[in-house]
Amino acid sequence: MQEYTCHVKKAAALEISGYGIFQNYLVPLEKEDIERVAKDFLPQLWVEINKRLPDDASATMYLDRLGIDYLVEYDGMRYAIDLTTARRTNAVRKRAKMEERLGFFAALKALPVMIRSPRGILPTNILGLINEAPMVNGVIDVRLGSDLCLVQ
């Protein structure tokens, strides 16, 4: 139980850290824009999400359910970012889900990015690290070490 509580705290800290860094780069999208793309590329998932979310759910809530924590534009590039504190096995599973949704990301005109931070925080230069990280099966895999540097 204590390990789970620690993981939840790290995940929450990671989301807060992400917002602090990405807030000035967020891409404004309306729920209707997300709906149009999701219906075309992830129709079954879209139906499931609509069953669980209230009618007045925000575009951000829909993106989160579709596996996107932040949709940002930086230096002329658009990124669909998923943050995780997951260990290797769960991270590989998450990346595989992103790989299955490459058409969806392309329709959003965004490169999928998975950022793994076991400490639950992001370095201030994370946007630069995205450009340095390897692309694995269509997904940019930003793996941070305990020193918050990119692990190759």
Number of C-alpha atoms within 10 A of each C-alpha: 6 7 8 9 10 11 17 14 13 20 21 16 17 22 19 15 16 22 15 12 15 19 12 11 16 15 16 10 14 11 16 10 11 19 18 13 18 24 14 13 18 16 14 11 14 20 12 11 15 14 10 9 13 10 8 8 11 14 17 18 17 20 19 15 17 19 19 21 21 23 25 20 17 14 8 6 11 19 26 25 23 22 23 24 22 19 11 11 8 12 19 13 12 16 21 14 12 24 17 13 18 18 16 21 21 14 14 19 13 18 19 28 25 24 23 25 26 20 18 24 23 24 16 13 11 19 17 12 17 20 12 14 19 17 15 13 13 16 19 22 24 25 22 23 14 12 10 19 16 19 13 11
